[in-house]
Amino acid sequence: MNTVVRFVPQQTAWIVERMGKFNRILQPGLAVLIPFLDRIAYVKSLKEVAQEIPSQSAITADNVTLELDGVLFTRVFDAYKASYGVEDAEYAISQLAQTTMRSEIGQLTLDHVLKERAALNTNITQAINEAAQAWGVTCLRYEIRDIHAPKPVVEAMHRQVTAERSKRAEILDSEGQRQSAINIAEGKKQSAILASEAVRAEKINKASGEAEAILLRARATASGIDAVAKSISEGREAAHGAVSLSVAEKYVDAFGKLAKEGTAVVVPGNVGDIGGMIATALSVYGKVGGAQAQTVARDVLESRGVIEAGAKKDAPPPPVHEKAA
């Protein structure tokens, strides 16, 4: 095995002992040894190594027994310490990883173990590095591969998850119904407000239109009255006569229509005195004299054939009959 010329592979460290004592570490490349005096005592790989951690039991803070296994990634950074600091570095690292994992699991409850696997891996890595510095080995990372809980615990967890999801579904359903009811009520409220505003605006517009119409009619009536008054004032006697004749005609027409509006007719007490009735109508005008009113009334009656020409004032009136039902 001990020859004079040796070739050291890349990422490999050879520990050379001379007469049983550490001499040097051979670097990759060509190396020359002294026969019978030098020998290669240890060969250490400087590559990253994945080391499987066997499955083991650990008890959580809430007294649940778990079965865990993992994978540890290590690398030798000091070949001298890895050779002379510990008898079997890989075995020592494996045992340290198992004890550290038990210690970390014992500080957490089952829920935290499942939720904080990343933090648990980091804590185990830090604890291993603190102890493995003297061995010339560094722990790059630790990964928990599988966590196995007892079957009753797993079933209880499944029931808990199912209940939690059912609870969330009911809460979401009730929230949806609540929001739907709020939206419907809000829509009805807005609809009622808009409808009331529309009715209010309609009433305001209608009232405004009626007020404006009344104002326009009043103005038209006032203008008509002013025009009539002006015509009367300018026409003197002829205008007074025309007004009197118009009033008398309207009175007689209204009186003649009484019998057509119902089965019973109510007539004034002085119905026999037609001239007096017309004179009464004309007296509303206020400017027509009694004699003038009598004359005009008789002329109106004669023109309509109600009385004969030259009839006396106290002639009996024509009979008034009740209209057949």
Residue frames relative to the residue before (quaternion, step in Angstrom):
aa qw qx qy qz dx dy dz
M 1.0000 0.0000 0.0000 0.0000 0.00 0.00 0.00
N 0.7266 0.3970 -0.2409 0.5064 3.57 0.95 -0.84
T 0.0480 0.7847 -0.6128 0.0808 3.51 -0.46 1.26
V 0.6537 -0.5334 0.3656 0.3930 3.54 -1.22 0.19
V 0.7970 0.2015 -0.0833 0.5633 3.62 0.81 -0.94
R 0.0218 0.7885 -0.6124 0.0522 3.56 -0.86 1.05
F 0.2586 -0.7412 0.5988 0.1587 3.58 -1.24 0.54
V 0.2439 -0.7879 0.5564 0.1004 3.56 -0.61 1.20
P 0.4057 -0.7262 0.4937 0.2535 3.66 -0.71 0.99
Q 0.6146 -0.5416 0.4268 0.3831 3.54 -1.31 0.41
Q 0.8352 0.1534 -0.1623 0.5025 3.59 -1.20 0.75
T 0.6042 0.4891 -0.3809 0.5006 3.50 1.07 0.87
A 0.1669 -0.7755 0.6041 0.0761 3.55 -1.05 0.85
W 0.1534 -0.7772 0.6064 0.0683 3.54 -0.84 1.06
I 0.2559 -0.7562 0.5870 0.1342 3.53 -0.91 1.02
V 0.1562 -0.8016 0.5751 0.0472 3.59 -0.62 1.20
E 0.1086 -0.7673 0.6299 0.0516 3.56 -0.96 0.95
R 0.1693 -0.7686 0.6101 0.0912 3.57 -1.01 0.83
M 0.8325 -0.0957 -0.0257 0.5451 3.47 -0.57 1.26
G 0.7543 -0.4320 0.1914 0.4559 3.54 0.97 1.03
K 0.6756 0.4448 -0.2817 0.5161 3.59 1.29 -0.01
F 0.5807 -0.5860 0.4266 0.3706 3.56 -1.10 0.76
N 0.1551 -0.8037 0.5717 0.0565 3.52 -0.92 1.00
R 0.7627 -0.2640 0.2166 0.5493 3.58 0.67 -1.05
I 0.3989 -0.6572 0.5769 0.2759 3.53 -1.43 0.14
L 0.3203 -0.7614 0.5331 0.1828 3.56 -0.68 1.07
Q 0.3193 -0.7417 0.5653 0.1687 3.54 -0.90 1.00
P 0.6612 -0.5024 0.3501 0.4335 3.63 -1.16 0.37
G 0.6318 0.5092 -0.4060 0.4204 3.52 -0.98 0.89
L 0.7703 -0.3342 0.2710 0.4706 3.55 -1.25 -0.57
A 0.0115 0.7825 -0.6217 0.0306 3.54 -1.02 0.89
V 0.2162 -0.7680 0.5955 0.0941 3.56 -1.08 0.85
L 0.1153 -0.7999 0.5884 0.0266 3.56 -0.79 1.05
I 0.4113 -0.6710 0.5544 0.2706 3.57 -1.22 0.49
P 0.4269 -0.7241 0.4679 0.2731 3.55 -0.54 1.05
F 0.8427 0.1957 -0.1998 0.4600 3.51 -1.22 0.77
L 0.7075 0.4097 -0.2764 0.5053 3.62 1.17 -0.29
D 0.7605 0.3005 -0.1650 0.5515 3.59 0.95 -0.87
R 0.0476 0.7712 -0.6347 0.0142 3.48 -1.17 0.69
I 0.4521 -0.6577 0.5317 0.2834 3.56 -1.20 0.59
A 0.2087 -0.8265 0.5152 0.0885 3.56 -0.34 1.29
Y 0.8090 0.0383 0.0215 0.5861 3.61 0.92 -0.92
V 0.1501 -0.7409 0.6480 0.0932 3.53 -1.23 0.66
K 0.0370 -0.8156 0.5762 -0.0368 3.55 -0.55 1.20
S 0.3244 -0.7266 0.5762 0.1868 3.55 -0.96 0.95
L 0.2931 -0.7698 0.5478 0.1464 3.56 -0.92 0.94
K 0.4766 0.6643 -0.4419 0.3692 3.57 1.25 0.22
E 0.5722 -0.5571 0.4646 0.3826 3.54 -1.33 0.28
V 0.1481 -0.8026 0.5770 0.0309 3.54 -0.87 1.02
A 0.2690 -0.7387 0.5984 0.1549 3.54 -1.02 0.90
Q 0.0697 -0.8151 0.5748 -0.0176 3.53 -0.63 1.18
E 0.3353 -0.7606 0.5239 0.1860 3.56 -0.69 1.06
I 0.2525 -0.7522 0.5941 0.1323 3.55 -0.93 0.98
P 0.4374 -0.7254 0.4581 0.2696 3.61 -0.58 1.07
S 0.6060 -0.5573 0.4263 0.3747 3.54 -1.26 0.47
Q 0.0180 0.7976 -0.5998 0.0606 3.54 -1.02 0.87
S 0.4777 -0.6579 0.5070 0.2863 3.55 -1.28 0.41
A 0.0174 0.7727 -0.6340 0.0263 3.53 -1.12 0.76
I 0.2836 -0.7590 0.5686 0.1420 3.55 -1.05 0.84
T 0.3660 -0.7450 0.5214 0.1978 3.54 -0.80 1.04
A 0.6975 -0.4717 0.3360 0.4220 3.57 -1.32 0.11
D 0.7181 0.3801 -0.2496 0.5269 3.61 1.17 -0.44
N 0.5823 -0.6634 0.3393 0.3251 3.56 1.18 0.80
V 0.4359 0.6320 -0.5094 0.3888 3.56 0.86 1.01
T 0.3073 -0.7640 0.5433 0.1632 3.57 -0.75 1.07
L 0.0810 -0.8049 0.5879 -0.0051 3.54 -0.75 1.11
E 0.2753 -0.7111 0.6211 0.1812 3.52 -1.26 0.54
L 0.0188 0.8218 -0.5643 0.0763 3.57 -0.57 1.20
D 0.0106 0.7483 -0.6622 -0.0387 3.51 -1.28 0.51
G 0.0856 -0.8210 0.5643 0.0140 3.53 -1.21 0.39
V 0.3664 -0.6835 0.5817 0.2455 3.50 -1.40 -0.13
L 0.1583 -0.7918 0.5880 0.0474 3.55 -0.87 1.04
F 0.1773 -0.7790 0.5967 0.0755 3.57 -0.88 1.00
T 0.0295 0.8140 -0.5736 0.0869 3.57 -0.55 1.23
R 0.0661 -0.7694 0.6322 0.0624 3.51 -1.38 0.22
V 0.4136 -0.6957 0.5336 0.2453 3.54 -1.05 0.82
F 0.1162 -0.8056 0.5786 0.0516 3.56 -0.74 1.05
D 0.7597 0.1801 -0.1324 0.6106 3.61 1.28 -0.28
A 0.3004 -0.7948 0.5025 0.1601 3.57 -0.26 1.28
Y 0.6079 0.5587 -0.3624 0.4324 3.63 1.06 -0.67
K 0.6965 0.4540 -0.2821 0.4788 3.63 0.85 -0.98
A 0.6457 0.5246 -0.3274 0.4478 3.56 1.02 -0.75
S 0.6887 0.4676 -0.2785 0.4790 3.59 1.18 -0.53
Y 0.8148 0.2560 -0.1035 0.5097 3.56 0.89 -0.94
G 0.6093 0.5806 -0.3652 0.3978 3.62 1.22 -0.21
V 0.7902 0.0665 -0.0125 0.6091 3.59 1.14 -0.57
E 0.5600 -0.6323 0.4175 0.3350 3.54 -1.09 0.72
D 0.7848 -0.0065 0.0441 0.6181 3.57 0.88 -1.01
A 0.2947 -0.8051 0.4883 0.1625 3.56 -0.12 1.29
E 0.6620 0.5189 -0.3207 0.4355 3.61 0.87 -0.86
Y 0.6645 0.4856 -0.3085 0.4770 3.57 0.96 -0.87
A 0.6490 0.5210 -0.3208 0.4522 3.58 0.94 -0.84
I 0.6550 0.5010 -0.3120 0.4718 3.57 0.97 -0.84
S 0.6384 0.5330 -0.3265 0.4491 3.60 0.96 -0.80
Q 0.6801 0.4756 -0.2914 0.4758 3.59 0.91 -0.92
L 0.6397 0.5227 -0.3246 0.4607 3.58 1.02 -0.77
A 0.6426 0.5210 -0.3248 0.4584 3.58 1.00 -0.80
Q 0.6610 0.5058 -0.3183 0.4538 3.61 0.95 -0.81
T 0.6885 0.4699 -0.2976 0.4654 3.60 0.82 -0.90
T 0.6433 0.5155 -0.3289 0.4607 3.58 1.01 -0.76
M 0.6451 0.5183 -0.3249 0.4579 3.57 0.99 -0.79
R 0.6326 0.5156 -0.3411 0.4665 3.62 0.99 -0.75
S 0.6575 0.5195 -0.3119 0.4479 3.55 0.94 -0.86
E 0.6849 0.4776 -0.2907 0.4672 3.58 0.91 -0.86
I 0.6401 0.5218 -0.3296 0.4575 3.60 1.00 -0.78
G 0.6514 0.5428 -0.3173 0.4247 3.59 1.00 -0.80
Q 0.6674 0.4993 -0.3058 0.4602 3.61 1.20 -0.34
L 0.7184 0.4132 -0.2271 0.5114 3.58 1.27 -0.23
T 0.4536 -0.6396 0.5407 0.3048 3.53 -1.25 0.49
L 0.7025 -0.4694 0.3168 0.4310 3.55 -1.26 0.26
D 0.6564 0.5138 -0.3226 0.4484 3.59 0.90 -0.86
H 0.6786 0.4783 -0.2992 0.4703 3.59 0.96 -0.80
V 0.5979 0.5513 -0.3697 0.4493 3.59 1.08 -0.61
L 0.6944 0.4712 -0.2777 0.4676 3.57 0.96 -0.88
K 0.7296 0.4391 -0.2469 0.4624 3.58 1.01 -0.75
E 0.7840 0.3265 -0.1529 0.5054 3.60 1.06 -0.68
R 0.1255 0.8197 -0.5455 0.1216 3.56 0.86 0.92
A 0.6324 0.5348 -0.3419 0.4440 3.60 1.00 -0.76
A 0.6704 0.4794 -0.2985 0.4813 3.59 0.93 -0.89
L 0.6275 0.5349 -0.3328 0.4576 3.58 1.07 -0.75
N 0.6445 0.5149 -0.3210 0.4653 3.59 0.97 -0.81
T 0.6551 0.5137 -0.3128 0.4573 3.58 0.98 -0.84
N 0.6613 0.5068 -0.3126 0.4560 3.59 0.92 -0.85
I 0.6471 0.5081 -0.3231 0.4677 3.61 0.97 -0.79
T 0.6399 0.5289 -0.3226 0.4547 3.59 0.97 -0.82
Q 0.6652 0.4965 -0.3072 0.4654 3.58 0.91 -0.88
A 0.6605 0.5068 -0.3149 0.4558 3.59 0.93 -0.85
I 0.6521 0.5025 -0.3210 0.4682 3.62 0.98 -0.76
N 0.6599 0.5187 -0.3191 0.4400 3.60 0.92 -0.84
E 0.6261 0.5454 -0.3484 0.4350 3.58 1.01 -0.73
A 0.7327 0.4117 -0.2385 0.4866 3.59 1.00 -0.78
A 0.7165 0.4815 -0.2551 0.4355 3.60 1.07 -0.66
Q 0.4186 0.7104 -0.4804 0.2989 3.61 1.20 0.05
A 0.6791 0.4929 -0.2949 0.4571 3.58 0.99 -0.79
W 0.6647 0.4929 -0.3077 0.4697 3.59 1.20 -0.23
G 0.4852 -0.6889 0.4238 0.3324 3.59 1.26 0.00
V 0.6111 0.5175 -0.3453 0.4893 3.57 1.23 0.43
T 0.1491 -0.7774 0.6048 0.0875 3.58 -1.01 0.81
C 0.3301 -0.7217 0.5756 0.1973 3.54 -1.07 0.81
L 0.3028 -0.7819 0.5214 0.1587 3.55 -0.54 1.16
R 0.7649 -0.2151 0.1562 0.5867 3.61 0.94 -0.86
Y 0.1981 -0.7482 0.6224 0.1170 3.49 -1.30 0.46
E 0.0882 -0.8008 0.5923 0.0103 3.55 -0.89 0.95
I 0.3239 -0.7048 0.5992 0.1983 3.56 -0.89 1.02
R 0.2855 -0.8056 0.4995 0.1415 3.54 -0.56 1.14
D 0.8094 -0.0199 0.0628 0.5835 3.58 0.72 -1.04
I 0.1064 -0.7471 0.6530 0.0641 3.52 -1.23 0.73
H 0.0663 -0.8043 0.5903 -0.0111 3.56 -0.61 1.15
A 0.1465 -0.7827 0.6023 0.0559 3.56 -0.69 1.14
P 0.6285 -0.5274 0.3922 0.4159 3.63 -1.17 0.40
K 0.6401 -0.5726 0.3598 0.3645 3.56 -1.10 0.69
P 0.6549 0.4964 -0.3447 0.4537 3.68 0.85 -0.77
V 0.6421 0.5171 -0.3270 0.4620 3.56 1.03 -0.76
V 0.6429 0.5167 -0.3229 0.4641 3.56 0.99 -0.81
E 0.6542 0.5014 -0.3179 0.4686 3.60 0.95 -0.80
A 0.6412 0.5113 -0.3253 0.4708 3.58 1.01 -0.79
M 0.6351 0.5175 -0.3259 0.4718 3.57 1.03 -0.76
H 0.6394 0.5173 -0.3296 0.4636 3.59 0.99 -0.77
R 0.6563 0.4950 -0.3169 0.4731 3.58 0.96 -0.83
Q 0.6388 0.5282 -0.3233 0.4566 3.56 1.03 -0.78
V 0.6565 0.5003 -0.3114 0.4709 3.56 0.97 -0.85
T 0.6460 0.5190 -0.3205 0.4589 3.58 1.00 -0.84
A 0.6616 0.4995 -0.3035 0.4697 3.58 0.95 -0.88
E 0.6532 0.5160 -0.3172 0.4544 3.56 0.98 -0.83
R 0.6668 0.4870 -0.3068 0.4735 3.57 0.97 -0.80
S 0.6274 0.5189 -0.3379 0.4722 3.59 1.06 -0.72
K 0.6300 0.5291 -0.3259 0.4658 3.55 1.03 -0.79
R 0.6648 0.4959 -0.3066 0.4670 3.58 0.89 -0.89
A 0.6465 0.5191 -0.3277 0.4529 3.57 0.99 -0.82
E 0.6603 0.4947 -0.3119 0.4711 3.60 0.96 -0.82
I 0.6399 0.5188 -0.3272 0.4629 3.56 1.00 -0.80
L 0.6659 0.4932 -0.3051 0.4693 3.56 0.92 -0.88
D 0.6377 0.5244 -0.3253 0.4611 3.57 1.04 -0.80
S 0.6748 0.4785 -0.2992 0.4756 3.59 0.91 -0.90
E 0.6318 0.5194 -0.3371 0.4664 3.58 1.02 -0.74
G 0.6451 0.5151 -0.3242 0.4621 3.56 1.03 -0.76
Q 0.6556 0.4929 -0.3156 0.4771 3.59 0.96 -0.82
R 0.6388 0.5259 -0.3253 0.4577 3.57 0.99 -0.82
Q 0.6768 0.4807 -0.2959 0.4726 3.56 0.89 -0.92
S 0.6254 0.5339 -0.3378 0.4580 3.57 1.06 -0.75
A 0.6599 0.4980 -0.3104 0.4693 3.59 0.94 -0.88
I 0.6363 0.5204 -0.3265 0.4666 3.58 1.02 -0.80
N 0.6644 0.5043 -0.3080 0.4576 3.56 0.92 -0.87
I 0.6507 0.5060 -0.3212 0.4663 3.58 0.98 -0.84
A 0.6640 0.4979 -0.3055 0.4668 3.58 0.92 -0.92
E 0.6519 0.5080 -0.3176 0.4648 3.55 0.98 -0.81
G 0.6411 0.5190 -0.3250 0.4627 3.56 1.03 -0.76
K 0.6491 0.4985 -0.3186 0.4782 3.60 0.98 -0.84
K 0.6323 0.5348 -0.3323 0.4514 3.57 0.99 -0.80
Q 0.6806 0.4766 -0.2903 0.4747 3.55 0.85 -0.96
S 0.6350 0.5290 -0.3322 0.4545 3.57 1.04 -0.79
A 0.6595 0.4992 -0.3111 0.4680 3.59 0.96 -0.88
I 0.6408 0.5210 -0.3279 0.4587 3.58 0.99 -0.84
L 0.6793 0.4838 -0.2969 0.4651 3.56 0.89 -0.92
A 0.6432 0.5167 -0.3312 0.4578 3.59 1.03 -0.79
S 0.6637 0.4936 -0.3120 0.4675 3.58 0.94 -0.85
E 0.6370 0.5103 -0.3329 0.4723 3.57 1.02 -0.73
A 0.6384 0.5194 -0.3319 0.4610 3.59 1.04 -0.76
V 0.6502 0.5026 -0.3156 0.4743 3.59 0.98 -0.87
R 0.6465 0.5238 -0.3170 0.4552 3.56 0.97 -0.87
A 0.6674 0.4879 -0.3037 0.4735 3.55 0.93 -0.91
E 0.6316 0.5312 -0.3352 0.4545 3.58 1.05 -0.77
K 0.6662 0.4960 -0.3031 0.4672 3.58 0.93 -0.91
I 0.6442 0.5150 -0.3278 0.4608 3.55 0.98 -0.84
N 0.6705 0.4921 -0.3052 0.4639 3.56 0.91 -0.90
K 0.6533 0.5132 -0.3127 0.4604 3.58 0.99 -0.87
A 0.6622 0.4962 -0.3030 0.4728 3.58 0.95 -0.91
S 0.6421 0.5182 -0.3246 0.4623 3.54 1.01 -0.82
G 0.6588 0.5030 -0.3103 0.4655 3.57 1.00 -0.85
E 0.6601 0.4987 -0.3163 0.4642 3.59 0.96 -0.86
A 0.6402 0.5219 -0.3291 0.4577 3.55 0.99 -0.81
E 0.6672 0.4897 -0.3058 0.4707 3.53 0.96 -0.88
A 0.6363 0.5209 -0.3320 0.4621 3.60 1.05 -0.76
I 0.6405 0.5131 -0.3225 0.4717 3.56 0.98 -0.86
L 0.6529 0.5134 -0.3170 0.4579 3.54 0.97 -0.88
L 0.6593 0.5004 -0.3113 0.4668 3.58 0.98 -0.85
R 0.6512 0.5004 -0.3252 0.4687 3.60 0.99 -0.83
A 0.6415 0.5203 -0.3299 0.4571 3.55 0.98 -0.80
R 0.6540 0.5024 -0.3176 0.4680 3.55 0.98 -0.82
A 0.6476 0.5103 -0.3214 0.4659 3.57 1.02 -0.86
T 0.6506 0.5127 -0.3170 0.4619 3.59 0.96 -0.85
A 0.6524 0.5088 -0.3149 0.4651 3.53 0.98 -0.89
S 0.6478 0.5084 -0.3249 0.4651 3.55 0.99 -0.83
G 0.6464 0.5154 -0.3203 0.4625 3.59 1.01 -0.85
I 0.6517 0.5043 -0.3167 0.4697 3.57 0.95 -0.88
D 0.6390 0.5173 -0.3308 0.4633 3.56 0.97 -0.81
A 0.6626 0.4993 -0.3164 0.4600 3.58 0.97 -0.88
V 0.6518 0.5029 -0.3203 0.4687 3.62 0.97 -0.84
A 0.6571 0.5096 -0.3159 0.4569 3.54 0.92 -0.92
K 0.6489 0.5124 -0.3199 0.4627 3.56 0.99 -0.81
S 0.6520 0.5074 -0.3157 0.4666 3.58 0.99 -0.87
I 0.6525 0.5111 -0.3202 0.4589 3.58 0.96 -0.85
S 0.6734 0.4975 -0.3060 0.4532 3.55 0.92 -0.92
E 0.6956 0.4557 -0.2856 0.4763 3.58 1.04 -0.66
G 0.7081 0.4859 -0.2700 0.4354 3.61 1.06 -0.74
R 0.2878 -0.7924 0.4970 0.2056 3.60 1.21 -0.31
E 0.8663 -0.0537 0.0503 0.4941 3.59 -0.96 -0.97
A 0.6454 0.5220 -0.3347 0.4461 3.61 0.91 -0.80
A 0.6533 0.5073 -0.3093 0.4692 3.58 0.97 -0.82
H 0.6373 0.5182 -0.3346 0.4620 3.59 0.98 -0.81
G 0.6571 0.5122 -0.3158 0.4539 3.57 0.95 -0.80
A 0.6507 0.5166 -0.3177 0.4570 3.59 0.98 -0.82
V 0.6490 0.5113 -0.3137 0.4680 3.56 0.97 -0.83
S 0.6497 0.5159 -0.3175 0.4592 3.54 0.94 -0.90
L 0.6489 0.5185 -0.3154 0.4589 3.59 0.94 -0.88
S 0.6578 0.5145 -0.3109 0.4538 3.62 0.96 -0.87
V 0.6514 0.5063 -0.3186 0.4667 3.58 0.95 -0.87
A 0.6606 0.5147 -0.3129 0.4482 3.59 0.93 -0.90
E 0.6451 0.5206 -0.3249 0.4553 3.60 0.96 -0.82
K 0.6708 0.4930 -0.3063 0.4617 3.60 0.87 -0.85
Y 0.6336 0.5295 -0.3354 0.4535 3.58 1.04 -0.75
V 0.6770 0.4867 -0.2985 0.4645 3.56 0.88 -0.96
D 0.6388 0.5217 -0.3325 0.4574 3.62 0.97 -0.76
A 0.6621 0.5007 -0.3116 0.4625 3.56 0.93 -0.83
F 0.6584 0.5041 -0.3101 0.4651 3.55 0.98 -0.83
G 0.6600 0.5187 -0.3117 0.4452 3.56 1.04 -0.72
K 0.6765 0.4956 -0.2905 0.4609 3.62 1.16 -0.49
L 0.4532 0.7115 -0.4509 0.2918 3.58 1.22 -0.17
A 0.6873 0.5019 -0.2947 0.4346 3.55 0.94 -0.86
K 0.6584 0.5253 -0.3134 0.4386 3.62 1.19 -0.33
E 0.6388 0.5799 -0.3161 0.3947 3.61 1.21 -0.34
G 0.8192 0.0008 0.0178 0.5732 3.62 1.18 -0.35
T 0.6515 -0.5226 0.3837 0.3940 3.57 -1.32 0.01
A 0.7489 0.2813 -0.1764 0.5735 3.59 1.17 -0.50
V 0.1925 -0.7832 0.5865 0.0743 3.52 -1.02 0.86
V 0.1726 -0.7577 0.6231 0.0891 3.55 -0.86 0.98
V 0.0651 -0.8109 0.5815 -0.0124 3.60 -0.63 1.16
P 0.6008 -0.5613 0.4166 0.3878 3.58 -1.17 0.43
G 0.6360 -0.5600 0.3883 0.3622 3.54 -1.28 0.42
N 0.7391 0.3735 -0.2186 0.5162 3.57 1.09 -0.63
V 0.1784 0.8239 -0.5224 0.1284 3.53 1.03 0.78
G 0.5905 0.5808 -0.3742 0.4171 3.59 1.17 -0.42
D 0.7015 0.4026 -0.2553 0.5298 3.51 1.15 -0.56
I 0.1700 -0.8211 0.5387 0.0818 3.59 0.15 1.25
G 0.6481 0.5201 -0.3287 0.4488 3.53 0.96 -0.81
G 0.6454 0.5165 -0.3283 0.4569 3.55 1.04 -0.78
M 0.6285 0.5370 -0.3416 0.4472 3.57 1.04 -0.75
I 0.6701 0.4808 -0.3041 0.4769 3.56 0.91 -0.86
A 0.6294 0.5296 -0.3391 0.4564 3.53 1.04 -0.77
T 0.6188 0.5358 -0.3412 0.4622 3.56 1.08 -0.72
A 0.6518 0.5068 -0.3171 0.4666 3.56 0.97 -0.83
L 0.6875 0.4802 -0.2877 0.4626 3.52 0.97 -0.83
S 0.5974 0.5796 -0.3764 0.4068 3.55 1.12 -0.55
V 0.5193 0.6243 -0.4277 0.3971 3.61 1.24 -0.30
Y 0.5862 0.5945 -0.3626 0.4140 3.49 1.06 -0.69
G 0.3751 -0.7904 0.4236 0.2347 3.57 1.15 -0.60
K 0.7449 0.3784 -0.2161 0.5053 3.57 1.16 -0.47
V 0.6014 0.5643 -0.3610 0.4354 3.57 1.26 -0.16
G 0.4002 -0.7263 0.5119 0.2243 3.58 -0.85 0.97
G 0.6689 -0.5222 0.3534 0.3936 3.55 -1.21 0.41
A 0.6882 0.4740 -0.2938 0.4641 3.56 0.82 -0.91
Q 0.6503 0.5077 -0.3193 0.4663 3.51 0.97 -0.85
A 0.6414 0.5298 -0.3264 0.4487 3.58 1.02 -0.77
Q 0.6414 0.5181 -0.3253 0.4630 3.57 1.00 -0.83
T 0.6616 0.5159 -0.3072 0.4491 3.56 0.93 -0.90
V 0.6844 0.4841 -0.2913 0.4608 3.52 0.84 -0.95
A 0.6424 0.5280 -0.3258 0.4498 3.57 1.02 -0.81
R 0.6554 0.5012 -0.3243 0.4626 3.58 0.89 -0.82
D 0.6335 0.5275 -0.3400 0.4525 3.57 1.00 -0.79
V 0.6416 0.5260 -0.3217 0.4563 3.58 0.99 -0.83
L 0.6757 0.4964 -0.2952 0.4581 3.59 0.92 -0.93
E 0.6542 0.5029 -0.3208 0.4650 3.55 0.98 -0.79
S 0.6648 0.5093 -0.3213 0.4421 3.60 0.99 -0.82
R 0.7125 0.4236 -0.2521 0.4993 3.58 1.14 -0.57
G 0.5075 -0.6821 0.4070 0.3340 3.59 1.28 -0.01
V 0.3729 0.7312 -0.4987 0.2787 3.57 1.17 0.35
I 0.7742 0.0872 -0.0410 0.6256 3.59 1.04 -0.83
E 0.5283 -0.6263 0.4711 0.3264 3.48 -1.24 0.44
A 0.5977 -0.5714 0.4168 0.3776 3.52 -1.15 0.56
G 0.8111 0.2334 -0.1999 0.4976 3.58 -0.92 0.93
A 0.4288 0.6941 -0.4825 0.3187 3.66 1.21 0.16
K 0.5235 -0.6477 0.4521 0.3194 3.54 -1.18 0.67
K 0.6659 -0.5315 0.3741 0.3663 3.43 -1.33 0.42
D 0.7655 0.3738 -0.2037 0.4824 3.57 0.96 -0.89
A 0.2852 0.7570 -0.5370 0.2391 3.62 1.12 0.51
P 0.5487 -0.6264 0.4252 0.3547 3.58 -1.02 0.76
P 0.4901 -0.6808 0.4641 0.2844 3.53 -0.99 0.85
P 0.5863 -0.5561 0.4402 0.3914 3.53 -1.16 0.36
P 0.5571 -0.6290 0.4189 0.3443 3.58 -0.99 0.77
V 0.2506 -0.7345 0.6154 0.1379 3.49 -1.27 0.74
H 0.1690 -0.8161 0.5501 0.0527 3.56 -0.62 1.18
E 0.4761 -0.6461 0.5105 0.3086 3.54 -1.19 0.60
K 0.4715 -0.6921 0.4837 0.2544 3.51 -0.93 0.98
A 0.4909 -0.6649 0.4725 0.3059 3.50 -0.93 0.90
A 0.5386 -0.6376 0.4466 0.3224 3.48 -1.09 0.84
